[in-house]
Amino acid sequence: MLPLLPAPVPPFVPFCGLVYDGMLYFDINKMSTFTMSQSQPAIAPPSGTPLTTLSEDETMFRASVREFAEGELRPRVEHMDEVAKLDPAIIKQCFELGLMGIETPDEYGGAGASFFTAILAVEELSRVDASVGVFVDVQNTLVNNAFIRWGTPDQKKKYLTRLASESVGAYALSEPGSGSDAFAMQTRAVEKDDHYLLNGRKLWITNGIEADIFVLFANANPEAGYRGITAFVVEKSFPGFSIGKKENKLGIRASSTVELILEDCKVPKENVLGEPGKGYKISIETLNEGRIGIGAQMIGIAAGALESAIAYTAERQQFGKSINQFQAVQFQLAEMATDLEAARLMVYNAARMKDAGVNFVKEAAMAKLYSSRVAERVSSKAIELYGGYGYVKDYPVEKYWRDSKIGAIYEGTSNMQLQTIAKLIIGK
Ligand SMILES: Cc1cc2nc3c(=O)[nH]c(=O)nc-3n(C[C@H](O)[C@H](O)[C@H](O)COP(=O)(O)OP(=O)(O)OC[C@H]3O[C@@H](n4cnc5c(N)ncnc54)[C@H](O)[C@@H]3O)c2cc1C
């Protein structure tokens, strides 16, 4: 579990004077001709709470995650990317720190925290490694979320407890022939006595190598169209279940992405999650929340890339001075920081709307769409600011850029987000 009081957090100062505390401060000249800061003396208590203001609990939580990310994760990132595998020690620590059951109620061994807290964790982890970011994100925003909302008391007791303490979860909707058009899935479930037999293939399944528990969608009544789609809890050990090809990817390489093969996979009837035929609703609603998690992954990537660029441009000397002395470079950093600020506000707002119980679907789609663009833009600009050094694997920024690309694809492509936003603003 997370410690109540955070241990001292090593300041992330890669090369020079950068301090991050929710705002970015930097000494433009590094030699203190002047210091830019947004801090002002408090003259009156604020009448509303700024979106980026964290509660005491949130502040402590973020500090703990940052300490883990800087101390344990950062030294392993390059190797994990190279070998395309999560270090088992990192997975173990994610459980020990309580990161795998953030919203899971206390009675099932979880932290019983808010959705926003999970978003903070995904952002902080992705600032260092987006593969671990999505590992934790899928567990919390898709898998645990599905059990918390639709699980029976027995399913919650059995699975949420395991997911909070030792078992990795995965979410299996996509197939080779159905991605954006997810409800056109070909995986079938046939009812037989006290169980279902599942046949088909799932593709692109994140956490598939590490997972024991899969929330998996199959159509149990194809004649009813999407109203036949049913969510099942499938365990890796069930007969007829196997893992197929592992993808060799551009980015988030340490995050496993695999094919699942179902050949007369025997799933007990008590493992139907929610009602039969209501799987479409479960997938839509989990993905609505999941998108905010991807937004958090994207702002984490943008933050990591920006911090690296600020540090590097202060260090790098050309024409007899630090390159951050050139206004053109300063303006690029300023653009990147502004982009990140806007994306972070959108992600935090969508997450806080979710916690407040108000409709957040449009805001979640906007946050994912925008933050994925920001992550790509900021990390690409960071490469340019590093010059040739940005293009090689000795420095971190090329990885941020590779990792950013997935934000426009999974949990609904950018076109699908635009479609959702358009429908909601036009009213159709
Ligand atoms: C690394 C990775 C991890 C993933 N993890 C998971 C996971 O854990 N679980 C899971 O279930 N899935 C996962 N996915 C699958 C992912 O959600 C799909 O790849 C995504 O939804 C897109 O589907 P597709 O690849 O079939 O592309 P397609 O749907 O074929 O889309 C191709 C292009 O056509 C466009 N397009 C399609 N339809 C329309 C339309 N109506 N209007 C306008 N444009 C359209 C799309 O925007 C896109 O640009 C993952 C994918 C990747 C790459």
The ligand as an SDF file (V2000), in Angstrom:
LIG
                    3D

 53 58  0  0  0  0  0  0  0  0999 V2000
   -0.5500   -0.9000  -28.8940 C   0  0  0  0  0  0  0  0  0  0  0  0
   -2.0300   -1.1690  -28.9440 C   0  0  0  0  0  0  0  0  0  0  0  0
   -2.6730   -1.5670  -27.7820 C   0  0  0  0  0  0  0  0  0  0  0  0
   -4.0350   -1.8600  -27.8200 C   0  0  0  0  0  0  0  0  0  0  0  0
   -4.6670   -2.3250  -26.7050 N   0  0  0  0  0  0  0  0  0  0  0  0
   -5.9400   -2.7880  -26.8010 C   0  0  0  0  0  0  0  0  0  0  0  0
   -6.5500   -3.4620  -25.6960 C   0  0  0  0  0  0  0  0  0  0  0  0
   -5.9630   -3.6130  -24.6090 O   0  0  0  0  0  0  0  0  0  0  0  0
   -7.7980   -3.9520  -25.8550 N   0  0  0  0  0  0  0  0  0  0  0  0
   -8.4910   -3.8120  -27.0190 C   0  0  0  0  0  0  0  0  0  0  0  0
   -9.6190   -4.2970  -27.0990 O   0  0  0  0  0  0  0  0  0  0  0  0
   -7.9440   -3.1650  -28.0830 N   0  0  0  0  0  0  0  0  0  0  0  0
   -6.6910   -2.6630  -28.0050 C   0  0  0  0  0  0  0  0  0  0  0  0
   -6.1140   -2.0440  -29.0850 N   0  0  0  0  0  0  0  0  0  0  0  0
   -6.8700   -1.9040  -30.3250 C   0  0  0  0  0  0  0  0  0  0  0  0
   -7.2440   -0.4790  -30.6520 C   0  0  0  0  0  0  0  0  0  0  0  0
   -8.2560   -0.0380  -29.7990 O   0  0  0  0  0  0  0  0  0  0  0  0
   -7.6180   -0.4180  -32.1330 C   0  0  0  0  0  0  0  0  0  0  0  0
   -6.4180   -0.5900  -32.8650 O   0  0  0  0  0  0  0  0  0  0  0  0
   -8.3020    0.8710  -32.4930 C   0  0  0  0  0  0  0  0  0  0  0  0
   -9.5830    0.9290  -31.9430 O   0  0  0  0  0  0  0  0  0  0  0  0
   -8.3970    1.0550  -34.0130 C   0  0  0  0  0  0  0  0  0  0  0  0
   -8.9330   -0.0710  -34.6210 O   0  0  0  0  0  0  0  0  0  0  0  0
   -8.1960   -0.6910  -35.9190 P   0  0  0  0  0  0  0  0  0  0  0  0
   -6.7760   -0.8780  -35.5760 O   0  0  0  0  0  0  0  0  0  0  0  0
   -8.9650   -1.8660  -36.3550 O   0  0  0  0  0  0  0  0  0  0  0  0
   -8.2880    0.4530  -36.9980 O   0  0  0  0  0  0  0  0  0  0  0  0
   -9.5210    0.7500  -37.9910 P   0  0  0  0  0  0  0  0  0  0  0  0
  -10.7820    0.7740  -37.2080 O   0  0  0  0  0  0  0  0  0  0  0  0
   -9.4310   -0.1520  -39.1470 O   0  0  0  0  0  0  0  0  0  0  0  0
   -9.1880    2.2400  -38.4290 O   0  0  0  0  0  0  0  0  0  0  0  0
   -8.2580    2.5480  -39.4670 C   0  0  0  0  0  0  0  0  0  0  0  0
   -8.4280    4.0250  -39.8110 C   0  0  0  0  0  0  0  0  0  0  0  0
   -9.7320    4.2510  -40.3210 O   0  0  0  0  0  0  0  0  0  0  0  0
  -10.3620    5.2810  -39.5800 C   0  0  0  0  0  0  0  0  0  0  0  0
  -11.8040    5.0140  -39.4890 N   0  0  0  0  0  0  0  0  0  0  0  0
  -12.4230    3.8300  -39.2490 C   0  0  0  0  0  0  0  0  0  0  0  0
  -13.7390    3.9890  -39.2230 N   0  0  0  0  0  0  0  0  0  0  0  0
  -13.9790    5.2990  -39.4560 C   0  0  0  0  0  0  0  0  0  0  0  0
  -15.1460    6.1070  -39.5350 C   0  0  0  0  0  0  0  0  0  0  0  0
  -16.3830    5.5940  -39.3460 N   0  0  0  0  0  0  0  0  0  0  0  0
  -15.0110    7.4270  -39.7620 N   0  0  0  0  0  0  0  0  0  0  0  0
  -13.7870    7.9670  -39.9320 C   0  0  0  0  0  0  0  0  0  0  0  0
  -12.6450    7.2720  -39.8540 N   0  0  0  0  0  0  0  0  0  0  0  0
  -12.7480    5.9480  -39.6230 C   0  0  0  0  0  0  0  0  0  0  0  0
   -9.7040    5.2550  -38.2140 C   0  0  0  0  0  0  0  0  0  0  0  0
   -9.8310    6.4980  -37.5400 O   0  0  0  0  0  0  0  0  0  0  0  0
   -8.2610    4.9270  -38.5870 C   0  0  0  0  0  0  0  0  0  0  0  0
   -7.6060    6.1170  -38.9510 O   0  0  0  0  0  0  0  0  0  0  0  0
   -4.7570   -1.6980  -29.0430 C   0  0  0  0  0  0  0  0  0  0  0  0
   -4.0880   -1.2650  -30.2020 C   0  0  0  0  0  0  0  0  0  0  0  0
   -2.7370   -1.0240  -30.1630 C   0  0  0  0  0  0  0  0  0  0  0  0
   -2.0390   -0.5980  -31.4350 C   0  0  0  0  0  0  0  0  0  0  0  0
  1  2  1  0
  2  3  1  0
  2 52  2  0
  3  4  2  0
  4  5  1  0
  4 50  1  0
  5  6  2  0
  6  7  1  0
  6 13  1  0
  7  8  2  0
  7  9  1  0
  9 10  1  0
 10 11  2  0
 10 12  1  0
 12 13  2  0
 13 14  1  0
 14 15  1  0
 14 50  1  0
 15 16  1  0
 16 17  1  0
 16 18  1  0
 18 19  1  0
 18 20  1  0
 20 21  1  0
 20 22  1  0
 22 23  1  0
 23 24  1  0
 24 25  2  0
 24 26  1  0
 24 27  1  0
 27 28  1  0
 28 29  2  0
 28 30  1  0
 28 31  1  0
 31 32  1  0
 32 33  1  0
 33 34  1  0
 33 48  1  0
 34 35  1  0
 35 36  1  0
 35 46  1  0
 36 37  1  0
 36 45  1  0
 37 38  2  0
 38 39  1  0
 39 40  1  0
 39 45  2  0
 40 41  1  0
 40 42  2  0
 42 43  1  0
 43 44  2  0
 44 45  1  0
 46 47  1  0
 46 48  1  0
 48 49  1  0
 50 51  2  0
 51 52  1  0
 52 53  1  0
M  END
$$$$
